[in-house]
Amino acid sequence: MKATPVKGTRDYLPKEVMIRDHLQEIIRETYQEAGFERITTPIIEDAVNLDKSEGGENLNLIFKILKRGKKLSSALEAEAPTEQTLADMGLRYDLTLPLSRYYANNRNDLMNPFKVIQMDRVYRAERPQKGRLREFMQCDIDIIGNASPDAEVELILTTTKALTRIGLSSFKVKINDRRILKAIFTYAGFAEEDHEKLAIIFDKLDKIGIEGVQKELEENAFDASAIEKFIALFESGALDLDSVAKVCDADYVASLKYIMDTVTSVSGNAFPIEFTPSLVRGQGYYTGTIFEVEAEGYSGAVAGGGRYDNLIGKFLNEDIPAVGFSIGFERIFGILIDNGYEIPGQKKRIAVFYDPDTYAAALQYAEELRSEYLVSTIARPKKLGKFLNRLETAGYDGFAVYGQEDGVKLFS
């Protein structure tokens, strides 16, 4: 048997788990202070829901679950078994689709608007590499039932407050609107039916650069003049809100300006918020505002989200306005660990060693120390010096030997 975890997943040591729990508690408390309520949903969803969720390229990364028993046998006996006939469930690839199903199923018992927290694991069949796991934690807040840009303002302010509280000091918010992006596609000369495919390609801009985007557009046989006009717009660097207002609905621009101005005012200009016309967000279910947070000195987003006013309607046959913001917890955890993060104000962790005939008394001694330390009782090993090295490596700060008068000894 293999002792290593499945590729793309990882084990966490006790000290890492303590830090993860601490960070998640700060995020959760920040969300709850702003009136958001936590829910949980199953990690498995019906395959038909996942396949029809407009999740963009994430739909190619779904872990499917085979049918079981007679249903699987019947599917295998079919003339040409397919993924669709063999699998009936899958692991959630984000928390937005499960939330949409949850709301449709429970709306009569929920507030309107519904301000909701989800902090849970999601799964994607990624190619494992640094910064990309197959199992990872997301920390989401969503507002369902509010079509006003006030919802976006609240999500941005609450999320950035959480990021600041956990120790992310230098970051910026990038914002765009899917409707503006589509207006730019139309202005360049692309057909409307190609917009989603264009968005998927353009979403790779940060990874492959503008030349890579141009190459993929050409490989997909898009109109050469439209490609040239589109690439020229972004190479010129002249696309600001005033210029895009000439090619799209004025309300889209007004909404973005309102969000940016209000966030800047309420936050006291604590961080930059920038209109970024190249921002796409890969999920196909986004219908309006989209946004990301980038940390200074690190590539890629540490948080992202947007408005998805049509997704819940797939379950209810009526459009329900919704917008969400998700913190990519694993990326932030990695950044903080790389910078030597320690839990501020945490009690030091020590071990109390005891001999077999002093166990009961050592327990009482350990209990007295717990007002000042995190204390673990351990039977005294034969080679104490060697064990102390391992203890320090494991994240302990010191030790005491019951019965010795010198009390607690710290490693540093």
Secondary structure per residue as TSV (DSSP state, phi and psi in degrees):
chain	resnum	aa	ss	phi	psi
A	1	M	-	360.0	151.9
A	2	K	-	-93.9	133.3
A	3	A	-	-87.6	-16.6
A	4	T	S	-81.9	148.8
A	5	P	-	-70.5	162.8
A	6	V	-	-57.8	140.8
A	7	K	T	-54.0	135.9
A	8	G	T	89.6	-0.8
A	9	T	-	-124.8	169.6
A	10	R	-	-153.9	156.1
A	11	D	-	-89.8	151.0
A	12	Y	-	-119.6	132.4
A	13	L	-	-73.3	159.7
A	14	P	H	-51.7	-42.9
A	15	K	H	-64.9	-37.7
A	16	E	H	-65.2	-40.7
A	17	V	H	-64.9	-38.5
A	18	M	H	-60.4	-43.4
A	19	I	H	-66.9	-43.6
A	20	R	H	-60.6	-45.7
A	21	D	H	-61.3	-41.8
A	22	H	H	-62.6	-47.4
A	23	L	H	-64.2	-43.2
A	24	Q	H	-65.6	-34.4
A	25	E	H	-66.3	-39.5
A	26	I	H	-62.4	-45.8
A	27	I	H	-60.9	-47.2
A	28	R	H	-62.1	-44.1
A	29	E	H	-63.3	-39.4
A	30	T	H	-62.9	-43.7
A	31	Y	H	-62.3	-44.9
A	32	Q	H	-67.7	-34.5
A	33	E	H	-58.6	-31.6
A	34	A	T	-88.4	9.3
A	35	G	T	90.5	10.7
A	36	F	-	-84.6	145.8
A	37	E	E	-114.7	141.4
A	38	R	E	-89.5	140.5
A	39	I	-	-128.9	168.0
A	40	T	-	-132.6	151.3
A	41	T	-	-133.9	161.4
A	42	P	-	-64.3	152.9
A	43	I	S	-78.4	-13.8
A	44	I	E	-105.7	141.3
A	45	E	E	-131.8	158.1
A	46	D	E	-59.5	136.8
A	47	A	H	-59.7	-35.7
A	48	V	H	-64.1	-35.6
A	49	N	H	-67.2	-44.7
A	50	L	H	-63.5	-42.9
A	51	D	H	-68.2	-26.3
A	52	K	T	-103.9	17.5
A	53	S	S	-90.3	-0.4
A	54	E	-	56.7	44.9
A	55	G	-	-84.8	13.0
A	56	G	G	66.3	-142.3
A	57	E	G	-66.9	-15.1
A	58	N	G	-62.9	-23.0
A	59	L	G	-64.5	-22.1
A	60	N	G	-84.2	-3.0
A	61	L	G	-115.8	18.0
A	62	I	-	-80.1	131.7
A	63	F	-	-80.0	110.9
A	64	K	E	-89.5	149.4
A	65	I	E	-112.0	124.6
A	66	L	E	-64.3	148.2
A	67	K	-	-59.6	162.5
A	68	R	-	-119.9	156.3
A	69	G	H	58.8	-133.2
A	70	K	H	-64.3	-33.7
A	71	K	H	-63.7	-39.9
A	72	L	H	-68.8	-42.6
A	73	S	H	-59.2	-43.6
A	74	S	H	-64.4	-40.7
A	75	A	H	-65.6	-38.0
A	76	L	H	-69.8	-28.3
A	77	E	H	-79.6	-10.7
A	78	A	S	-63.9	158.8
A	79	E	S	-61.8	-40.7
A	80	A	S	-139.8	80.9
A	81	P	-	-59.4	140.3
A	82	T	-	-126.8	170.2
A	83	E	H	-56.6	-39.2
A	84	Q	H	-67.6	-34.4
A	85	T	H	-85.5	-21.4
A	86	L	H	-90.0	-27.4
A	87	A	E	-115.4	139.4
A	88	D	E	-122.2	-5.8
A	89	M	E	-141.4	169.6
A	90	G	E	-157.6	164.5
A	91	L	E	-82.3	139.9
A	92	R	-	-61.4	138.2
A	93	Y	S	-99.1	-13.4
A	94	D	S	-154.3	-173.8
A	95	L	S	-104.7	-2.4
A	96	T	H	-77.7	-46.8
A	97	L	H	-61.2	-47.6
A	98	P	H	-59.4	-37.7
A	99	L	H	-63.3	-41.6
A	100	S	H	-62.2	-44.0
A	101	R	H	-64.5	-42.9
A	102	Y	H	-58.3	-46.3
A	103	Y	H	-63.3	-43.4
A	104	A	H	-61.8	-33.5
A	105	N	H	-82.1	-25.5
A	106	N	H	-123.6	11.3
A	107	R	G	-56.6	-32.8
A	108	N	G	-68.2	-16.9
A	109	D	G	-105.2	7.1
A	110	L	S	-114.7	154.7
A	111	M	-	-68.7	156.5
A	112	N	S	-132.8	116.8
A	113	P	S	-70.9	155.9
A	114	F	E	-103.5	116.7
A	115	K	E	-105.1	113.0
A	116	V	E	-127.6	144.2
A	117	I	E	-109.2	137.0
A	118	Q	E	-133.9	126.0
A	119	M	E	-132.7	102.9
A	120	D	E	-160.5	174.1
A	121	R	E	-88.3	144.0
A	122	V	E	-129.7	167.1
A	123	Y	E	-136.8	131.1
A	124	R	-	-139.0	139.4
A	125	A	-	-81.4	58.9
A	126	E	-	-74.0	160.5
A	127	R	-	-78.1	115.7
A	128	P	-	-60.2	131.4
A	129	Q	B	-162.2	171.6
A	130	K	T	-58.5	126.9
A	131	G	T	86.5	-4.9
A	132	R	B	-129.6	108.0
A	133	L	-	-107.4	160.0
A	134	R	S	-87.2	-22.4
A	135	E	E	-126.2	124.4
A	136	F	E	-153.5	161.0
A	137	M	E	-95.3	135.6
A	138	Q	E	-120.5	145.9
A	139	C	E	-122.0	101.5
A	140	D	E	-110.3	145.3
A	141	I	E	-128.1	141.6
A	142	D	E	-137.2	152.4
A	143	I	E	-123.1	118.2
A	144	I	E	-110.5	130.7
A	145	G	S	101.5	8.1
A	146	N	-	-125.8	110.2
A	147	A	-	-85.9	-8.2
A	148	S	S	-73.9	147.6
A	149	P	T	-64.5	-9.3
A	150	D	H	-57.4	-32.1
A	151	A	H	-64.3	-42.7
A	152	E	H	-62.0	-42.1
A	153	V	H	-58.3	-47.4
A	154	E	H	-64.4	-41.0
A	155	L	H	-63.6	-43.9
A	156	I	H	-64.6	-45.3
A	157	L	H	-65.4	-41.4
A	158	T	H	-68.8	-42.7
A	159	T	H	-66.3	-44.8
A	160	T	H	-67.4	-31.1
A	161	K	H	-63.9	-42.1
A	162	A	H	-63.7	-42.9
A	163	L	H	-62.2	-41.6
A	164	T	H	-64.1	-42.1
A	165	R	H	-65.6	-30.6
A	166	I	T	-87.4	-1.1
A	167	G	T	111.1	9.8
A	168	L	-	-89.6	106.5
A	169	S	-	-95.5	-32.1
A	170	S	S	-119.7	109.8
A	171	F	E	-154.4	166.7
A	172	K	E	-135.9	153.5
A	173	V	E	-103.1	128.9
A	174	K	E	-106.4	138.0
A	175	I	E	-138.2	145.8
A	176	N	E	-153.3	-176.8
A	177	D	E	-138.0	127.7
A	178	R	H	-56.8	-32.4
A	179	R	H	-69.4	-34.6
A	180	I	H	-66.8	-42.9
A	181	L	H	-60.0	-43.6
A	182	K	H	-66.2	-34.8
A	183	A	H	-64.6	-36.7
A	184	I	H	-67.0	-41.0
A	185	F	H	-57.6	-46.0
A	186	T	H	-64.4	-43.3
A	187	Y	H	-59.4	-37.9
A	188	A	H	-71.7	-20.5
A	189	G	T	112.1	11.3
A	190	F	-	-83.1	145.8
A	191	A	-	-71.8	147.3
A	192	E	G	-59.9	-35.7
A	193	E	G	-68.3	-11.3
A	194	D	G	-96.7	-2.5
A	195	H	H	-60.9	-43.3
A	196	E	H	-66.1	-40.7
A	197	K	H	-65.1	-39.7
A	198	L	H	-61.2	-42.3
A	199	A	H	-62.7	-40.4
A	200	I	H	-62.3	-42.4
A	201	I	H	-68.4	-45.7
A	202	F	H	-67.9	-24.5
A	203	D	T	-64.3	-16.5
A	204	K	T	-86.8	6.3
A	205	L	H	-52.9	-46.1
A	206	D	H	-65.5	-26.9
A	207	K	H	-86.9	-40.8
A	208	I	H	-114.6	-5.2
A	209	G	H	76.4	169.8
A	210	I	H	-65.2	-32.6
A	211	E	H	-66.1	-40.0
A	212	G	H	-65.4	-38.7
A	213	V	H	-62.4	-46.5
A	214	Q	H	-58.6	-42.6
A	215	K	H	-62.2	-44.0
A	216	E	H	-66.6	-37.8
A	217	L	H	-62.2	-41.8
A	218	E	H	-67.1	-40.0
A	219	E	H	-65.1	-27.0
A	220	N	T	-90.7	10.6
A	221	A	T	61.5	35.7
A	222	F	-	-74.3	159.9
A	223	D	-	-57.7	129.3
A	224	A	H	-62.6	-40.7
A	225	S	H	-68.7	-35.4
A	226	A	H	-67.1	-41.2
A	227	I	H	-60.7	-46.6
A	228	E	H	-61.3	-44.2
A	229	K	H	-66.9	-40.3
A	230	F	H	-66.4	-48.6
A	231	I	H	-62.7	-38.7
A	232	A	H	-61.9	-36.5
A	233	L	H	-59.2	-43.1
A	234	F	H	-85.0	-27.5
A	235	E	H	-71.5	-28.8
A	236	S	H	-71.4	-25.5
A	237	G	T	69.7	16.4
A	238	A	-	-99.2	7.1
A	239	L	-	-83.6	97.2
A	240	D	-	-114.7	178.9
A	241	L	H	-61.1	-36.9
A	242	D	H	-66.0	-37.3
A	243	S	H	-75.2	-38.1
A	244	V	H	-71.4	-20.5
A	245	A	T	-61.8	-20.5
A	246	K	T	-77.5	-16.1
A	247	V	T	-119.8	2.8
A	248	C	S	-141.1	174.5
A	249	D	-	-61.2	132.5
A	250	A	H	-61.9	-27.6
A	251	D	H	-65.0	-33.5
A	252	Y	H	-64.1	-44.0
A	253	V	H	-68.2	-42.2
A	254	A	H	-61.2	-38.8
A	255	S	H	-64.1	-45.0
A	256	L	H	-63.8	-42.8
A	257	K	H	-61.5	-40.5
A	258	Y	H	-62.4	-46.4
A	259	I	H	-60.6	-48.6
A	260	M	H	-64.2	-44.7
A	261	D	H	-65.9	-41.9
A	262	T	H	-68.8	-43.2
A	263	V	H	-61.1	-44.5
A	264	T	H	-62.2	-42.3
A	265	S	H	-67.4	-50.1
A	266	V	H	-68.7	-36.1
A	267	S	H	-79.4	-7.9
A	268	G	T	69.6	32.9
A	269	N	S	56.4	41.2
A	270	A	-	-72.4	-20.2
A	271	F	S	-155.8	153.7
A	272	P	-	-74.9	143.2
A	273	I	E	-127.2	120.1
A	274	E	E	-123.4	136.3
A	275	F	E	-69.3	124.8
A	276	T	-	-127.9	94.7
A	277	P	T	-64.0	-18.0
A	278	S	T	-86.3	-4.4
A	279	L	-	-71.9	129.3
A	280	V	-	-117.5	-50.1
A	281	R	-	64.2	124.3
A	282	G	S	-72.7	-25.1
A	283	Q	-	-68.1	132.5
A	284	G	T	-75.2	-11.6
A	285	Y	T	-81.6	-6.1
A	286	Y	-	-70.1	136.5
A	287	T	-	-118.9	-14.2
A	288	G	S	-149.5	-121.1
A	289	T	E	-58.1	137.6
A	290	I	E	-134.1	150.5
A	291	F	E	-154.4	156.7
A	292	E	E	-143.1	158.2
A	293	V	E	-117.3	130.2
A	294	E	E	-114.7	133.5
A	295	A	E	-89.8	138.1
A	296	E	T	-61.7	130.0
A	297	G	T	89.1	0.2
A	298	Y	-	-131.1	137.1
A	299	S	-	-82.0	150.7
A	300	G	S	86.1	163.4
A	301	A	E	-85.4	145.9
A	302	V	E	-101.3	-9.8
A	303	A	E	-158.8	153.8
A	304	G	E	-167.0	163.1
A	305	G	E	177.1	-164.0
A	306	G	E	167.4	-175.6
A	307	R	E	-94.7	134.8
A	308	Y	-	-134.3	75.2
A	309	D	T	-75.7	-8.8
A	310	N	T	-108.8	-13.0
A	311	L	T	-68.6	-45.8
A	312	I	T	-64.4	-31.2
A	313	G	H	-62.2	-20.8
A	314	K	H	-65.7	-23.9
A	315	F	H	-94.4	-29.7
A	316	L	H	-109.6	-8.3
A	317	N	S	60.2	30.7
A	318	E	S	-152.3	142.5
A	319	D	-	-73.8	131.1
A	320	I	-	-122.5	118.5
A	321	P	-	-64.8	138.9
A	322	A	E	-155.6	146.0
A	323	V	E	-149.6	142.8
A	324	G	E	-143.1	162.4
A	325	F	E	-138.1	128.8
A	326	S	E	-120.3	128.5
A	327	I	E	-88.3	125.1
A	328	G	E	-79.9	89.9
A	329	F	H	-61.6	-39.5
A	330	E	H	-64.3	-39.8
A	331	R	H	-64.9	-43.4
A	332	I	H	-66.9	-41.7
A	333	F	H	-57.6	-43.4
A	334	G	H	-63.1	-42.5
A	335	I	H	-61.6	-47.2
A	336	L	H	-66.7	-40.3
A	337	I	H	-64.5	-41.3
A	338	D	H	-59.4	-27.8
A	339	N	T	-96.7	15.8
A	340	G	T	72.5	36.5
A	341	Y	-	-60.4	134.9
A	342	E	-	-128.3	145.7
A	343	I	-	-68.2	117.3
A	344	P	T	-67.8	136.8
A	345	G	T	72.9	8.2
A	346	Q	-	-74.0	142.2
A	347	K	-	-60.5	145.6
A	348	K	E	-70.8	145.5
A	349	R	E	-99.1	124.7
A	350	I	E	-131.1	165.4
A	351	A	E	-117.0	140.1
A	352	V	E	-108.7	118.2
A	353	F	E	-91.4	142.8
A	354	Y	E	-138.9	156.2
A	355	D	-	-92.6	156.3
A	356	P	G	-52.6	-36.1
A	357	D	G	-85.1	0.2
A	358	T	G	-117.6	13.9
A	359	Y	H	-57.8	-49.3
A	360	A	H	-61.6	-44.3
A	361	A	H	-67.1	-36.1
A	362	A	H	-65.6	-35.3
A	363	L	H	-62.7	-41.3
A	364	Q	H	-65.0	-41.2
A	365	Y	H	-62.2	-43.9
A	366	A	H	-61.8	-39.2
A	367	E	H	-63.8	-37.6
A	368	E	H	-64.4	-37.9
A	369	L	H	-72.4	-19.7
A	370	R	T	-69.0	-12.5
A	371	S	T	-70.2	-18.7
A	372	E	T	-119.5	-25.4
A	373	Y	E	-132.1	163.9
A	374	L	E	-90.8	119.2
A	375	V	E	-121.0	129.1
A	376	S	E	-116.5	133.4
A	377	T	E	-94.1	132.3
A	378	I	E	-137.3	133.6
A	379	A	E	-59.8	134.4
A	380	R	-	-63.7	120.6
A	381	P	-	-76.2	160.5
A	382	K	S	-65.9	-41.0
A	383	K	S	-106.3	81.0
A	384	L	H	-62.8	-41.7
A	385	G	H	-59.0	-45.3
A	386	K	H	-65.1	-38.4
A	387	F	H	-67.1	-33.9
A	388	L	H	-63.4	-35.9
A	389	N	H	-61.0	-42.7
A	390	R	H	-67.7	-37.0
A	391	L	H	-61.5	-44.8
A	392	E	H	-65.5	-40.9
A	393	T	H	-61.2	-33.3
A	394	A	T	-76.5	-3.6
A	395	G	T	104.9	5.4
A	396	Y	-	-75.6	150.8
A	397	D	-	-99.6	-15.5
A	398	G	E	179.2	-168.4
A	399	F	E	-159.1	167.1
A	400	A	E	-144.1	147.5
A	401	V	E	-109.7	116.4
A	402	Y	T	-60.6	133.1
A	403	G	T	100.5	-15.9
A	404	Q	-	-94.3	140.3
A	405	E	T	-78.4	-13.0
A	406	D	T	-79.0	-1.0
A	407	G	-	64.7	-144.9
A	408	V	-	-79.6	131.8
A	409	K	E	-115.0	124.5
A	410	L	E	-93.0	147.3
A	411	F	-	-70.2	-28.5
A	412	S	-	-152.6	360.0
